[in-house]
Amino acid sequence: MSFFSIIIPTYNRSHIIRNAVEAVLSQTFSDFELIISDDGSSDNTEEIITPLLKDSRIKYIKQINKGVCAARNFGAKHAKGKYLVFLDSDDTINNNWLYDFHTIALKNFDIVFCSMIVINANGFEKKTSCLKPYKNGNEKGIFNAGTWAMKRDLFFEIGQYDEQIKYGENTELKFRFLDKKIEFGYIDNYNFIYKESIYGGSKQTANKLESNLYILSKHAVYFKRNPEVKRLFLQVAAVSAARLGKNKQVHELFFQAWKTNKSDLKLIIQCLISIFPFLTKLKWKPIPTNIQ
């Protein structure tokens, strides 16, 4: 049994999948298996991967197209490692990514985190520490695929990825840890490089709106206890609705957000603006969020 099972979900990424595989093969820690979980690609992904299967650590599996969460779960079901690590095919890792995870995991933590670098569409880099990811001092750990390694048994215990979600699936996964006694470990090395894309599913406004509303409903008890987090989800959903021209829904969502903190001036202004349909057509700035 390998120590790590690395799962790369992919869909029509034949032009970049080899780069992700080679980044894993270049790791200084070698006790791993690599599972390429193909979500029904119609391009030449299999042709690109086949020569790489000479390395016995690499497995290639394929299912009909069901979405990235289903592809991750499909890979996890074939995994034999003690810890699972998920890596998207368009992201990058440093050579010591697994070595550092292993160093911390040996202390028997359930989940271990590393820090990350975000590269936006303009090439600008921003570092995010796993010790202070949201600069509020109240929370540690980054829940992007690629920033954490989790015990395989725990992943199945909490129910894997929710396959109904197309945006914010990692944050939703995190919510299911909250009532469990879980030991977290951290390595403050910037071993994961996340490349933002204007074309990815997380940028699709309709997915963002639908998934945020779904998460708000699914975790209603948590949001009742954490109104500030609820406000954030409602604001993100409201801005998404505005971009889709759903004016009535915009006002309803901003109104719900305002009820979480009736003294917040920004929420009052947003709520008032959303009353007038012509104003909701304005260009809304993205809400800063840690939803991944």
Secondary structure, 3 states (H helix, E strand, C coil): CCCEEEEEEECCCCCCHHHHHHHHHCCCCCCEEEEEEECCCCCCHHHHHHHHHHCCCEEEEECCCCCHHHHHHHHHHCCCCCEEEECCCCCEECCCHHHHHHHHHCCCCCEEEEEEEEECCCCCEEEECCCCCCCCCCCCCCCCCCCEEEEHHHHHHCCCCCCCCCCCHHHHHHHCCCCCCCCEEEEEEEEEEEECCCCCHHHCHHHHHHHHHHHHHHCHHHHHHCHHHHHHHHHHHHHHHHHCCCHHHHHHHHHHHHHHCCCCHHHHHHHHHCCCCCCCCCCCCCCCCCCC
